Amino acid sequence: MFSATSRAVRIGARRVAPRAASITVAPMPKISLGQTTNIARSLSSTARLSYATTTNPNPPLGKKNASNETPSRIGLIGARGYTGQALIDLFNDHPLIDLRHVSSRELAGQELKGYTKRNIVYENLSAEDVAQLDKDGKVDCWVMALPNGVCLPFVQALGQSSSLIVDLSADYRFDDSWSYGLPELQKRGKIAQATRISNPGCYATGSQLALAPLLEHLGGPVNVFGASGYSGAGTKPSPKNDVNLLRDNLIPYSLTGHIHEREISHQLGGAPVAFMPHVASWFSGIHLTINIPLNKTMTSRDILQIYQDRYAGEKLVKIVGEPPLVKSIQNKHHVEIGGFAVDKTGKRVVVCATIDNLNKGAATQCLQNMNLALGYDEYQGIPIE
Ligand SMILES: NC(=O)c1ccc[n+]([C@@H]2O[C@H](COP(=O)([O-])OP(=O)(O)OC[C@H]3O[C@@H](n4cnc5c(N)ncnc54)[C@H](OP(=O)(O)O)[C@@H]3O)[C@@H](O)[C@H]2O)c1
């Protein structure tokens, strides 16, 4: 059991130490196809400046972020779902995360299984209940693991509360008053200071990590083919998580205008991206095959080097030579990026990426963001391989 400490002390501890990254990344410019050359030129000079000091322009804060030794009390709304359960597993092994409230309408009254640090019973918390618990100083951080479009009343009820809120849905991913929590691509110091964090989508995390290093070399629209395990569709029964329909099958859906298409493009400064998702018969894990036209001739080796430099020191991004396999990423906490097949013109590369949608695609990334914003080691409680 954790000892109780006053909320003021926790929040104080969370705010006192400066945790801004010493090296920051220039914001992504808006990109349209006709502009890519000029933008490439300006990005090149930005990159050159940054690369003069380190090959990774946004290095991990890691242990440097660890300024708070006080456990944080967590309220998890949407605890029954796939991402909620993945979070509970991670919280159970985190020395400074003290889960206090788990909310589910369906499981209300039942004991929470899989959490050994204290006995917790599922509650059906309304937005008003959440606001009251927060006002009474019972929770330091709220995690919203709810379907899209559901968390607004909870967020509204929390109002200007200084508690940290991390939302796993798409509801705040386009809202500039929230911090977009993709630590490898956003200013980590900004996430560390945030109280409202929008956790990126699973496809969007894998796609952005696989595309960002080549942004300055884009020579045309990018095509992303994605195939996800059916846990990506959540627990609410639908054709996309119907195991009978999925057996020996691959189901294309939302082939244009998927919210992750907008999210990837928006977060990469308007880069033209066409995203074509599919759902597959396995439970978790995403495979992405990304076709990238280049604005100059490059070799596979050049491109591999760019990725290795860009992600130097990252513990949750691995650059590999061969195309990574979804079978190897299931239950892992990092993203793998590989392939780098260049065609004979030298101006088209195919990059592959794999990510476990429930881990780095959701719960692991949420914990990474919580660690940053609560003042813990960025990777605390995250199994690193
Ligand atoms: N699954 C993934 O791979 C993945 C990856 C990245 C991001 N996300 C995002 O993370 C969020 C959660 O996804 P998930 O897959 O965990 O969903 P899920 O398995 O369907 O779980 C949804 C949770 O929300 C609760 N819930 C549903 N409707 C509710 C309502 N109207 N009011 C209050 N609670 C409600 C459910 O519990 P009760 O019905 O018992 O209340 C359940 O705990 C979604 O926004 C999703 O887009 C998911």
The ligand as a Gaussian input file, in Angstrom:
#p B3LYP/6-31G(d) Opt

LIG

0 1
 N       -7.826000      -0.828000     -28.965000
 C       -6.748000      -0.227000     -29.465000
 O       -5.871000      -0.860000     -30.064000
 C       -6.570000       1.245000     -29.308000
 C       -5.337000       1.812000     -29.653000
 C       -5.163000       3.199000     -29.525000
 C       -6.201000       3.978000     -29.060000
 N       -7.394000       3.396000     -28.752000
 C       -8.456000       4.260000     -28.257000
 O       -8.592000       4.026000     -26.852000
 C       -9.956000       4.157000     -26.464000
 C      -10.376000       2.876000     -25.756000
 O      -10.256000       1.802000     -26.664000
 P      -10.487000       0.295000     -26.247000
 O      -10.078000      -0.526000     -27.405000
 O       -9.920000       0.021000     -24.918000
 O      -12.095000       0.289000     -26.169000
 P      -13.038000      -0.823000     -25.574000
 O      -12.266000      -2.094000     -25.420000
 O      -14.257000      -0.861000     -26.408000
 O      -13.388000      -0.251000     -24.123000
 C      -14.123000       0.909000     -23.965000
 C      -14.261000       1.206000     -22.472000
 O      -15.095000       2.352000     -22.310000
 C      -16.237000       2.041000     -21.506000
 N      -17.364000       2.727000     -22.136000
 C      -17.862000       2.514000     -23.382000
 N      -18.861000       3.385000     -23.651000
 C      -18.990000       4.157000     -22.536000
 C      -19.834000       5.238000     -22.189000
 N      -20.766000       5.694000     -23.040000
 N      -19.686000       5.808000     -20.970000
 C      -18.761000       5.349000     -20.099000
 N      -17.932000       4.310000     -20.368000
 C      -18.037000       3.741000     -21.569000
 C      -16.326000       0.531000     -21.502000
 O      -16.729000       0.004000     -20.251000
 P      -18.224000      -0.219000     -19.797000
 O      -19.023000      -0.447000     -21.051000
 O      -18.157000      -1.405000     -18.899000
 O      -18.569000       1.054000     -19.108000
 C      -14.868000       0.105000     -21.671000
 O      -14.228000       0.054000     -20.429000
 C      -10.741000       4.421000     -27.748000
 O      -10.973000       5.794000     -27.879000
 C       -9.812000       3.937000     -28.840000
 O      -10.005000       4.614000     -30.070000
 C       -7.598000       2.052000     -28.839000

